[in-house]
Amino acid sequence: MNSEYYIAAGAGSTNGFDVAVTPDSAGWTESSLWTFTLSAGQSVDLNSGSDEIMVLPLAGSASVTSAGTTFELAGRASVFDGPSDFAYVGKDSAYSVASAAGGRFALCGARAKNELPFRYVPASDISVELRGAGNCSRQVHNFGTADAFEADSIIACEVITPGGNWSSYPGHKHDENTATESALEEIYYFEIADGPQGTAGFGYHRVYGTPQRPIEVLEEVRTGDVVLVPHGYHGPSVAAPGYHMYYLNVMAGPGAERAWNIVDDPEHTWIRGSWTDQPIDPRLPLRTAPTGA
């Protein structure tokens, strides 16, 4: 039986959005995510309200306009075609997203106290990190992490896991504000690459808690699915052999410091040491953004 923290593709659609996760719908206070599809020539008018927003193309290109300024997002063919450029919209701002050729787009959101300016970041400025080794190798696009981009509270990144590999592993958590950990609500949005014959792929994702704060999620995930992580250890995210996995992470918390501080499940943290003598999966990076994109 599906967990209350799992949102199947289509189940969270509302008001023209394919995915709509808000603090109210998730039962928390900080993190949000919306995805939507625009047909060729279509546009949508939006307002950030209490959130700061990162407008991220998943597939296709778009124009993002706010306060008389327009940024052209070149985007990408798919989430497996390297990092994308993106636009940042501060809180309490009206903005619009238009697409001449059509596409799919994500709005990564977080409650914000301070209003920051409308900005654009090209894909060529996004760092591509290869993390882990062996069958725990994955590719990370650090477009909205605390050390990569100035924001009020949001932390966002993309992860690509080659078919057959494990990522978000060892299981780790960030649900307390301590010297070593940040309290962050996290959203996982998944897309899975088709197989060579066009067959739909799948993967698995796990969330588990502590005796003090139990939670238990183990879901098969497919394109468009969402898993919420209000607390607890999360990982692994497992890509079925033959099917590459993508997920978009959006995080935010109520703490004063914007930081991604985590602690591993102590039973499995030794895994990190085993990577020292293993090569990174030679399939990575799957794709990198063209210079100047």
N, C-alpha and C positions, 0 to 999 in steps of 0.2 A: 504494500500500500504506500502511495506517495506521501512524502512528508509535507507538512504545512510550509516548510521552507523551500520547497521545490515548486517552480512555476513553469509548466509545460508551454512550449511554443503555442502562441495563440490564446492561451488561458488568461494572460495578463493584458490583453489588448483593450484599449478604451480611448474614446475621443480621438480616433485617428492614429493612435500610437500602437505599434505592434507589441511593445513592452512598455509598461508604465509602473515603475517601482518608486514609491514615495515614502517618506517617513510614516505617513498615516497608513498606507497599505502594508508596509513591512512591520509596523508595530515598534518602530524605533524613532530616533530623533534627528539624524544627520544626513544619511546618504540617499541618493536618488539616481535613477537611470531611466531614460526613455529611448526607444528606438522607433524610427518611422521610415516609411517608403514614400518617395516622391516620383510621380510619373514625369516624363519629359515635359519641360515647361512649367511644372507645378511649383508653387511656393507655399510657405506657411509662415504666419505671423505669430510670434511668441513673446512672452515676458518672463524674465528670470525670477522675479519675485524675491523671495528670501534666499534663493540659491545663487551660487556662482556656477557657471556652466562651461563645459568644454564641448564644442561642437566637433565631432569626429566622424569623417566619412568611413563607412564600412565597405561600401562599394559605390563607385561613381564620384562625381565632382559636384561642387556647389558654390554658390555665392552667399556669404553671410554679411548682413548689413545691420549696423547699429549706430544711432546718433549721427547719421549722415556719412559714415565711413563704411566702405565695402571691402571685404577680403575675399579673394578668389581661392578656393580650396581645390587643388588639383586632384586630390583624392587618390584612388587606386582601383584596380579592377576587382579585387577581393581582399579580404583580411589576410590572405596568404601571400600577398604581393608586396611585402615589406611595410614599413611604417608609413603613416599618412601625415600630411600637414593637418593642422587643426586651428580653430579659433577659440579664444577665451572671451566669455561675456561675464561682466561683473554683476553683482546683485542689483535688484531694482532697475533693470534695464530692458527696454523693448528691443527686439531684434527679429530679423526674418532670415529664413533659409530658403534659397531658390536653387533649382537644378535644371539646366538647359536640356541635359540628356537623360535625367532621371537617376535615381540611386537610392541607397539605404544609408541612414545616418543615425548616430548615437548622440544623445545629450547626456553627458556625465555630470551629475550635480551633487552639491553639498551645501548645507546651511552655512551662511557666511555672515560674519559680523561687520567686516569692512568691505567697502566697494572699491574694487581695483579696475584699472582701465581695460577697454576692449583691445585685444592683442591677437597677433597672428604668429604662428611658429611653422616654418617650412619643414618638410619631411627630412631634408638633409641635416637638420639640427637635432634629430631624434637619435639618441644613442641606441645601438643594438647590442645587447649583452647576451653572451652565451653562458648559461648558468648550468651547474651540475656537470655530470660526465656519464659515459656509458649509456645505459638505458634510462638514466635520470637526466639526460641532456635536454635542455629546452632553450628557446630563444625569447628574450624579453625586450619589448619596446618601452623604454622608460620615458614616455612623452609627458606625463603629468606627475612624476614623483617629486618628493620634497626637495631633493638635491638637483633637480633638472629644470623646474619651472616654479616661478613665484606665484603663489595663490594664498587664499585665506585659510582654507582647511582641507580642500579636496586633495586626494592622492589617487592617481590613476595610472595604469599600465596595461600592456597587452602581452600575452604569453602564447607562443606557438610550441606545441609538443608534437614531435614526429610520431607517426603511427607506431604503436608498440611500446612507447616510452611512458614513464611516469613523471609528473611534475607536481608542483606544490607539495613536495616531499623532501625530507620527512615532515609529517604532520606538525603544524606549528599553530600558535595562537597569539592574538593581540586583543585581549578583552579586559585588561586592567591597566591603570596608569601607575606604573612603578618605575624604578630606576632602570629597568631592563625591558619594559613592555609598554606599548601604547594601546589605549582602548579605542578600537576602530571597528565600526560596522562595515561589513564588506559584501559587495555584490559580485557574483560571477555570472557573466553572460557568455554563452557558448555558441560556437559555430564549428561544424565538423566538415572536413573536405570530403567530397564524393570519392568513391573508388574509381578505378580506371574505366569501368563499364557504366559509370554514372550511378552506381548504387549508393544509397544513403548510408553514411557512416554513423558511428556512435562512440561513446566513451562512458566513463564512470567517475563520480565525484563523491567524496566522503567528508562528513563533518561529525565529530564526536566530542563529548564534553568531559568534564571532571565530576567527581562525586558531589561536589558542592553545586555545580551548575551543569546538570546533565542535558545533553542534546544528542540526537542520533539521526543522521541523514546518510543514506547510501542510495544514490540515484543513477540510473542510466540517463545520460544526457545526449541530446541531439541538437541540431542547428535551431537556434532561437530559444532554447531553454535557459532558465535562470535558476541559480541556487543562492539563497540568502544565508549569510553567516553572521548572526547576531552576537555569537560568542562561541567559545570552544575551539578545539584543535580542528584544523581543516587540511585536507590532503590525505591520500593522493588524488590528483586528477589523472586519470588513466586513459590514454588514447588507444583504442582497439587497433591491433595490427592491420596495416593497410589503409588507415584513415587518420590523417593529421588532425589534431585538435587545436582550436583557437579559443582563448577566453579573454574577455575584457574584465579587469578588476577595477571597481570603484570603491574607495574607502574614505571615511571621514569619522571624526570622533569629537567629543565635547572638550577634550583637554586643551590646555593653552598652547602646547607645542605641536606643530605640524610635523609628525615624524612617524615612520614605519618601523617600530621597534617590536621584535617578535621573540618568543621563546619556543624552542622545539619541544615536542613530546620527548621527555627524557629517556624513554625506552628506545627511541629510534634515532637520536641525534648522532650516534656513532656512524651512521650511514655517510654523513658528510666527509668523514675522514677516509672512507673507502674510495672516494673519487680521485684522490691524489694520484693513484697509479693507473687510472683509466683515461683513455682519450675521450674527447668530446665527440659525440655522434657526427660522423663525416657528412651527414645530410644537412647539417646546419652551417651557416644560416640558410634557411629555405629560400629566402629572397631578401634583398636589401633595396632600399629606395635609391633611385638614380640620383647622382650628384646634381644638386641644383633643383631638385624636384620641389 
